[in-house]
Amino acid sequence: MYTLYKLNSDDLNENFIAAIKAQFPHQTIEIAVSEMPQIEQDETAYLMSNPANKARLLAAIANVKNNQLIDVDIDKL
């Protein structure tokens, strides 16, 4: 399992550690820490900045709203 947390270092406390322990009980885990750039963009904003990607995302959103979904059998991929 992969989980990404983004938070301010001021918010680190015992509850955060307890939540990690509860999510990964009795497992060896790896924790990497990096500083976030001051100008932070989420993935959707990044993709929407490109006109071709934006058109594709908006079309996909419209398909979901219109219940035009595709079922994929992962075993057949």
C-alpha positions in Angstrom: 0.0 0.0 0.0 1.2 3.5 -0.7 -0.1 6.5 1.2 1.0 10.1 0.7 0.5 12.7 3.4 1.0 16.4 2.8 1.0 18.6 5.9 2.7 21.4 7.7 5.4 20.3 10.1 3.6 22.2 12.8 0.8 19.6 12.5 3.0 16.6 13.4 2.0 15.2 16.7 1.3 11.9 18.5 -2.0 11.6 16.8 -0.3 11.5 13.4 2.1 8.8 14.5 -0.8 6.8 16.0 -2.7 7.1 12.7 0.3 5.7 10.7 0.6 2.9 13.2 -3.1 2.1 12.9 -2.9 2.1 9.1 0.2 -0.1 8.9 0.0 -2.4 11.9 3.0 -4.7 12.6 4.6 -3.8 9.2 8.0 -2.5 8.2 7.4 0.9 6.6 9.5 3.5 4.9 9.1 7.2 5.6 10.6 9.8 3.3 10.4 13.5 4.1 10.8 16.4 1.6 10.1 20.1 1.6 7.3 21.2 -0.6 7.9 24.1 -3.0 6.3 27.4 -2.0 4.1 27.4 -5.2 2.2 24.1 -4.9 0.0 22.8 -7.7 -2.1 19.7 -7.3 -2.2 17.1 -10.1 -5.5 18.3 -11.5 -4.4 21.9 -11.8 -1.2 20.8 -13.5 -3.1 18.7 -16.1 -5.7 21.4 -16.6 -2.9 23.9 -17.6 -2.4 22.0 -20.9 -5.3 22.6 -23.4 -5.3 19.0 -24.7 -5.3 17.5 -21.2 -8.0 19.9 -20.1 -10.3 18.9 -23.0 -9.7 15.2 -22.2 -10.4 15.6 -18.5 -13.5 17.7 -19.1 -14.8 15.0 -21.6 -14.1 12.3 -19.0 -16.0 14.2 -16.4 -19.0 14.7 -18.8 -18.9 10.9 -19.5 -19.2 10.1 -15.8 -22.0 12.6 -15.4 -23.9 11.0 -18.3 -23.2 7.5 -16.9 -21.1 6.6 -20.0 -18.7 4.4 -18.2 -16.4 1.6 -19.4 -16.0 -1.7 -17.5 -12.5 -3.1 -17.6 -11.7 -6.7 -16.5 -8.2 -6.3 -14.9 -7.5 -10.0 -15.4 -7.8 -9.6 -19.1 -5.3 -6.7 -19.4 
